[in-house]
Amino acid sequence: MKPLSRLLIALCLSPLLVQAAPLTQVTLPDGRQIQLNDDFTWEYLLVKPAAPAELTTGAKGTVAATTVAVAAPVLTEQALANPELLSQATRDGITAKLELVEGADPLLLHFQLSNTGTRNVVRVNGSVTLFSEQGVQLGSQPVRLWAGENRLPESYLRKGEQRPSRAIEVARPAGLSGKPLVRVQIDEVEFR
């Protein structure tokens, strides 16, 4: 293979290899912990990963059962102490903040979106994750936080605007008593 073709292949594959990788974890003066990523972004450390699988052993060190128990992810102590850290997400100048959780089943989530960026927004896709009051993850689902029409400028989330999103219905997870802790994440923003 010629050196030029190797360079072209490497350039084509490089966007696939570039992702935000954790660089370091930092504790702020007020005690909150954040993670610095190599793509110049940061985020609060809010969720502990799921515990590794455990097998039960029988007599003489043999495995008694073939079932594997995996624990659900849980919230960190700082997330339990400051639930408002969970209820707000920012990406590309768009902020989604949970304003209200109402209803029994389904739960209705009301968000306030604001655009501090320089471009108009047509769509904001994300996800919501529900946690129990003790901080155990109960479920997660993708949601559309904002949807405008491509050729209707009045439906865009314009720069400098703040608007409520439509109510998002989420099924009440099994095992939830009381109000859930809700983590919102913005996964994709489409500009016009």
Disulfide bonds with the S-S distance in Angstrom:
none
